[in-house]
Amino acid sequence: MTEVINLKSAEHYTWGTNCDGWHFLNTENLSIIRECVPPDGVEVKHYHEHASQFFYILSGVCTMVLGSRTITMRAGEGCNIAPGTIHQLINNDSEDLHFLVISTPKSHGDRVVVP
């Protein structure tokens, strides 16, 4: 039977400093996560060996460092990140950043941190 998935029913986890994530879908082949990054929140620079990811901004302003390039995304915008692409998500804004990250296959356990 299909269940309605929302922030109350999804599996919640925390990461980094005060960042939240909710697994909307968590299978070996596909992961859909909603995340919230507070102002000045930063993810470590990393890449995924196998996972391709699509980030879709729900609210706030996202700064994404992709190798030597930096892009800014706002609500209703997104970007695809291919496996092997070094990336880092940053919230330089004064409001929380809410976004979806869709990964295939799932990205947990596939992250390589870059010094």
N, C-alpha and C positions, 0 to 999 in steps of 0.2 A: 504494500500500500504506500502511496506517495504521501509524504508529510510536508506541511508548510514549514519552511526554514526561515528563521529570522534571528535577530540578535539575542533574543531570550532563549531560543531552542538550540542554536548552534554551539558547538564546542568552542569555548573561549580559552585563550592563552595570552600571556604577556611576553614581550621581548624588549631588548634594549632598555632604555630608561623611560618608563611610563608609557610604553607603546602597547596597544591592544590589537589582538587578531581574533577573528571568528571564522572557523572552518564551515563554510556553507556546503562544500562538497570536498571530500577527502578520500580519493581512490588512488590506486597506483598510477593510473593513466591520466587523471585529471584532478586538479585542485583548484577550488574557487574560494578565495579568502577575502573577507572585508577587513581592512586595517584602519587604525586611527593612530596618527603620529602627532603629538602635541607640538606647539611652537618650539623651535630650536632643536627638534628631534632629528637624529641622524642615524641612518643604517650604516653598518660597516661596509667598506668597499669590498666587493666580492664578484664572483661569477658562478654560473652553474655549468657543469660539464654536459648535462643531458637535457635539462629543462629549458623549454622556450616559455617566456613569460609575456603576458600582456597586462599592463597597468592602465586602469581606467579611473580617472579622478571624479569623485562624487561631489566633494566640496573642499574648499581651501586651494592653496597654491603649492604645487610640487616642483621642486628643483631636482632634476635627474642628471647625474653625471654619467655619461656614457663614454668610457675611455677618456679621450682628451677633449671631448665635446660636452657642453652643458645645455640642456633644454629646460624650458619652463612650461608646465601644463596646468590648466585650470579646469574647473568643473565642465564635464562634457568632452574632455580631451583625453587621449591615451597614447601609449607607445608600445611597440613590440620590441622585445629584447631577445635576440637569438642566443642559443647556447654558446658559451665561451666569451660573451661580451662582458667586460668588466663594467660594473655599474654601482651607483650609490644614490639612494633616495635621501633627500634633505627637505625639511620643512623650515624655510627661512621666514615664514609668514607669522603674523601675530595670532592667527586662528588655527584650530585643529585642522589637520589634513585627513580626509576620509577618502579611501579609494578601494577598488577591487583589484586583486592580482590573480590572474588566471594562469595556471601553469600546466604544461603537458610535456612529459609526465610530471608528477608532483615534484616540487622543488625541495621539500624538506629532506635532509640527508644528502643533498646534491650540491651544497654550497661550498665553495672554496674561497676562504678569506684571503684578500690581497693586502700585503703590508703597506 
